[in-house]
Amino acid sequence: RSIIQNPSHFRTHLRQAACLRSLRRCSEAARSAMVADCLYVLAGGATLGTSDLIHLYWQALIQEALGGEGAFWVLYTPFDEREDKADKAREAAQTLAEEHPDYTQHIFTDPHGIHLLPEGAEPLPDQQYLLTLGFRDKELGKAVEKSVTRKLPIWPG
């Protein structure tokens, strides 16, 4: 009700985020916290530290949402551009299947590129990685693969 009465007040969105988190609806809670962060900044938030705290809060909610779902597993495989990408992708899929058999309903290696490790991981210097995803749900895996491999239209100019 408070959001309906005053949708531009950032505290009501933070309260909603806290409530949604307690209901284990973390992705919705993260969205509410992001809205609160934007509203705080747009309103000319008095202290930058508060905006940073809100920002950290919604990032933590996103991590909690991703970690709690358990719908997929990510495997980063070191890759050298001189290696055959198809062979390395098969090797990565086999490794993921052996190490995490719960995530073998659909295994997909991103064909578009070479990735860097996520923030917080310790990469080797100048090392690139293939990204392989293993899914518990075959339909979810196919949907992700379809969205990643879909050719997008190119407009002139």
Beta strands, then each sheet from edge to edge (+ up, - down):
strand 1: 72-79
strand 2: 106-109
strand 3: 128-135
sheet 1: 1+ 3- 2+
end
